[in-house]
Amino acid sequence: MPDTSTSRVSHEHWVKVLLLGGSGEARELAELLTGEPGIDVVSSLAGRLRNPRLPDGEVRVGGFGGAEGLRNWLHENLIDALVVATHPFAARMTSNAIDAATALGLPYVILRRPPWLPGPDDHWSPVESMAAAAAAIPEFGDRVFLTVGRQGVDVFAEVGAWFLIRAIDRPSRALPPRHELLLERGPFSVEHELALLENHGIDVLVTKNSGGDQTVAKLAAARMCGLPVIVVDRPDLGVSAAVVDTVDGVVNWLRVVRGSASA
Ligand code: NAP
């Protein structure tokens, strides 16, 4: 939290911001905004991880109870602006945030890091959903490196291939009959990823198109091994106007919001 005892004096209108987190960029933003005069930030986490990396400053944890619950929370907590910096696959939270902010007439911005793009030496098969990824696996081989996180692994439970499943926490849903679980959290190096592919005789990598640098090394490793990659496309946000793709873009946006509040 900023030292409000002194800095509030020079900012007649403080802007209170809810920062919907769950991504590295959200943590980066929380750290940057902690030193930003005229802006108070509350970060929000869904509470999925047993041992989350907490952002700087004030943090709340847990769902709001849908778009209506979020709307009430924003109103009761006198929030002036909403920043949606969730993971690109957190579609429900993003849609709830847009609905709640629109209903209250609150300014909002969505931070989405750019997606990964294939290079000429990549062998990517883009698919629209996790179910489509599961259906596509048999055409690529029998040994799969599954890196889609803990949620949604049950979609692969009926696939007969062998899986190396990587997640931060142990999945609680059904898993494929033949698998090994690898619990680890990024960032990962290319050497680390190459060793996994080689030591487990992997035929195909399955990933979401998360973007960012924390988990991108697996794509470089797959490229170096000439392996196919099934890439699940991002869910469509349904909006484009309020989207920025950098942390600095959000900070600049908030400065404009703060400027209008004090104008
Ligand atoms: P989701 O499907 O969009 O959201 C499901 C529900 O979880 C929301 O309706 C909301 O509950 C709650 N929720 C999600 N994000 C929240 C937040 N930041 N603060 C408070 N409540 C939140 O999201 P998800 O895919 O389950 O992801 C959950 C969290 O993990 C997100 O914060 C996301 O950034 C992070 N994450 C997701 C992925 C992924 O691949 N999906 C990967 C890495 C990190 P209510 O309706 O009750 O408000």
Boltz pocket constraint, residues with backbone or C-beta under 6 A from the ligand:
constraints:
  - pocket:
      binder: B
      contacts: [[A, 19], [A, 20], [A, 21], [A, 22], [A, 23], [A, 44], [A, 45], [A, 46], [A, 47], [A, 48], [A, 60], [A, 61], [A, 62], [A, 63], [A, 64], [A, 65], [A, 66], [A, 67], [A, 69], [A, 70], [A, 85], [A, 86], [A, 87], [A, 89], [A, 90], [A, 91], [A, 92], [A, 93], [A, 94], [A, 96], [A, 148], [A, 149], [A, 151], [A, 208]]
      max_distance: 6.0
